[in-house]
C-alpha cells in the first residue's frame, strides 16, 4: 500500500492527495535532513593529497554496511585524475567485510589483488538495518502527519457532553520525540 493511502486511512483526512503528498514530502525532507537519507548511499574514502592514504590495508565504513545486500567498491588510482580509466571496480574476492560491516580489508588473492587500497575509494552500499529503517520512517511520517492534522492551535481534545477540553502540550516536543525514536534505532545522538 502506498504511503499516501496509509496516511489517508489512518488520519481520515479530507485533504486532497496533492496537499497530503506535499505534507509527506516536507516531513520526509525533515527526517532526511536530521538523520540522513535512507537506503543505498555512496561514500568516498581517502585523500589523493595524503601520501599515507596509499598505504591503507583497511577502510572504516560509517554507518556500517549490510553485507547481505549489494556492495560496490571502486578504486580510483590516481585519485585526482578524474579519468574513467583510473577507476577499477573490485570483485568480491578483492576485499573482505569485517567487524559487522564497519571495516573493509583489502585482499591480495582476488582478481584485482593488491596489498593496499588505492588513494581514493568509492563504496556504494546500504547501511545495516536500513531495510527495517524504511518501514520505521514511514511509520514516523504517518505519526507526524497525524500530529500535524490533529493540531488545533493548542487544543488537544474536546468533548461535547459535559463540555471538556485539553490543551495540547508542546507539539514541537512531540515531533522531536517521534524523530528521536528513529535516531535511537541506530544509536544516533540528537543535539
C-alpha positions as CSV (number, residue, x, y, z in Angstrom):
1,X,0.0,0.0,0.0
2,X,1.3,3.4,-0.9
3,X,2.3,5.8,1.9
4,X,-0.3,8.4,0.9
5,X,-3.0,5.7,1.1
6,X,-1.8,4.6,4.5
7,X,-1.9,8.2,5.7
8,X,-5.5,8.7,4.4
9,X,-6.6,5.5,6.1
10,X,-5.0,6.3,9.5
11,X,-5.9,10.0,9.6
12,X,-9.3,10.1,7.9
13,X,-8.2,13.4,6.3
14,X,-10.3,15.1,3.7
15,X,-7.3,17.0,2.3
16,X,-6.6,16.5,-1.4
17,X,-3.9,14.0,-2.5
18,X,-1.8,16.9,-3.7
19,X,-1.8,18.5,-0.2
20,X,-1.1,15.2,1.6
21,X,1.7,14.5,-0.8
22,X,3.2,17.9,-0.2
23,X,3.0,17.3,3.6
24,X,4.6,13.9,3.3
25,X,7.4,15.3,1.2
26,X,8.1,18.1,3.7
27,X,8.1,15.6,6.6
28,X,10.4,13.2,4.7
29,X,12.7,16.0,3.9
30,X,12.9,17.0,7.6
31,X,13.7,13.4,8.6
32,X,16.4,13.1,5.9
33,X,17.9,16.5,7.0
34,X,18.2,15.3,10.5
35,X,19.1,11.6,10.1
36,X,20.4,11.4,6.6
37,X,18.9,9.6,3.6
38,X,17.6,6.0,3.9
39,X,18.7,3.3,1.5
40,X,21.7,3.0,-0.7
41,X,24.5,5.6,-0.4
42,X,27.9,6.2,-1.8
43,X,30.8,7.4,0.4
44,X,34.2,8.5,-0.9
45,X,37.2,7.5,1.3
46,X,40.8,8.5,1.1
47,X,42.7,11.6,0.2
48,X,44.8,11.8,-3.0
49,X,46.9,14.6,-1.4
50,X,47.8,12.5,1.6
51,X,50.8,10.3,0.8
52,X,49.8,7.9,3.6
53,X,46.4,7.1,2.1
54,X,48.1,4.9,-0.5
55,X,49.1,2.5,2.3
56,X,45.8,1.6,3.8
57,X,45.0,-2.1,4.1
58,X,41.7,-1.4,5.8
59,X,38.9,1.2,5.4
60,X,36.4,2.3,8.1
61,X,32.8,2.4,7.0
62,X,30.3,4.5,8.9
63,X,27.5,3.7,9.2
64,X,28.2,0.0,8.9
65,X,27.3,-1.7,5.7
66,X,24.8,-4.6,5.3
67,X,27.0,-7.4,3.8
68,X,23.9,-9.3,2.8
69,X,23.0,-6.5,0.3
70,X,24.8,-5.3,-2.8
71,X,28.2,-3.6,-2.2
72,X,30.2,-1.9,-4.9
73,X,33.8,-0.9,-4.2
74,X,35.6,1.3,-6.8
75,X,39.2,2.3,-6.5
76,X,40.5,5.5,-8.2
77,X,44.2,5.5,-8.9
78,X,45.4,8.1,-9.3
79,X,42.7,9.5,-7.1
80,X,42.8,13.1,-8.6
81,X,42.8,12.2,-12.3
82,X,39.0,12.2,-12.8
83,X,39.5,9.8,-15.7
84,X,37.2,6.8,-16.2
85,X,40.2,4.6,-16.9
86,X,41.6,5.4,-13.5
87,X,38.6,3.6,-11.9
88,X,38.7,-0.1,-11.1
89,X,35.6,-1.9,-9.7
90,X,36.7,-4.5,-7.3
91,X,35.3,-8.1,-7.3
92,X,34.0,-9.6,-4.0
93,X,37.3,-11.5,-3.8
94,X,39.3,-8.3,-3.7
95,X,38.1,-7.2,-0.3
96,X,36.6,-8.7,2.9
97,X,33.9,-7.2,5.1
98,X,34.8,-7.3,8.8
99,X,33.7,-6.1,12.2
100,X,30.0,-6.3,11.5
101,X,30.2,-4.2,8.3
102,X,32.4,-1.4,9.8
103,X,35.7,-2.4,8.1
104,X,36.8,-3.3,4.6
105,X,40.1,-5.2,4.3
106,X,42.0,-5.3,1.0
107,X,42.9,-8.8,-0.1
108,X,45.8,-9.9,-2.3
109,X,44.4,-13.1,-3.7
110,X,41.4,-11.6,-5.7
111,X,41.2,-10.9,-9.4
112,X,42.4,-7.3,-8.7
113,X,44.5,-8.3,-5.7
114,X,46.7,-5.7,-4.1
115,X,48.1,-5.2,-0.7
116,X,46.8,-1.7,-0.3
117,X,43.7,0.2,-1.3
118,X,44.1,3.0,-3.9
119,X,44.3,6.5,-2.6
120,X,40.6,7.2,-3.3
121,X,37.9,4.6,-2.9
122,X,34.1,4.9,-3.6
123,X,31.9,2.5,-1.7
124,X,28.2,2.2,-2.6
125,X,26.2,0.2,0.0
126,X,23.1,0.0,2.1
127,X,23.7,0.7,5.8
128,X,22.9,-2.2,8.2
129,X,19.2,-2.0,9.3
130,X,18.1,0.4,6.5
131,X,15.6,-2.2,5.2
132,X,13.7,-2.0,8.6
133,X,14.6,1.6,8.9
134,X,12.5,2.5,5.8
135,X,9.4,0.9,7.4
136,X,10.1,2.8,10.7
137,X,10.5,6.0,8.7
138,X,7.2,5.5,7.0
139,X,5.5,4.9,10.4
140,X,7.1,8.1,11.8
141,X,5.8,10.0,8.7
142,X,2.3,8.7,9.5
143,X,2.6,9.7,13.2
144,X,3.9,13.1,12.3
145,X,1.0,13.5,9.8
146,X,-1.5,12.5,12.5
147,X,0.1,15.1,14.8
148,X,0.1,17.8,12.2
149,X,-3.5,17.1,11.1
150,X,-4.9,16.9,14.7
151,X,-3.1,20.1,16.0
152,X,-5.7,22.8,16.6
153,X,-3.6,25.6,17.8
154,X,-3.3,24.5,21.4
155,X,-6.5,22.4,21.6
156,X,-5.6,18.7,22.1
157,X,-9.1,17.3,22.7
158,X,-12.6,18.3,23.5
159,X,-15.9,16.5,24.3
160,X,-19.4,17.7,23.6
161,X,-21.4,16.3,26.5
162,X,-20.4,17.9,29.8
163,X,-18.0,20.0,27.8
164,X,-14.3,19.3,28.4
165,X,-11.2,20.3,26.6
166,X,-7.5,19.5,27.0
167,X,-4.8,21.8,25.8
168,X,-2.0,20.3,23.7
169,X,1.4,20.0,25.1
170,X,4.4,21.3,23.1
171,X,3.8,19.9,19.6
172,X,7.4,20.6,18.8
173,X,8.5,18.4,21.6
174,X,6.1,15.6,20.4
175,X,7.6,15.9,16.9
176,X,11.1,15.7,18.4
177,X,10.2,12.6,20.3
178,X,9.0,10.8,17.2
179,X,12.2,11.7,15.3
180,X,14.4,10.8,18.2
181,X,12.7,7.4,18.2
182,X,14.1,6.9,14.7
183,X,17.5,8.1,15.7
184,X,17.7,5.7,18.6
185,X,17.3,2.7,16.2
186,X,20.9,3.4,15.0
187,X,22.4,4.9,18.2
188,X,22.5,8.4,16.8
189,X,22.5,11.3,19.3
190,X,20.2,14.2,18.6
191,X,21.7,17.6,19.7
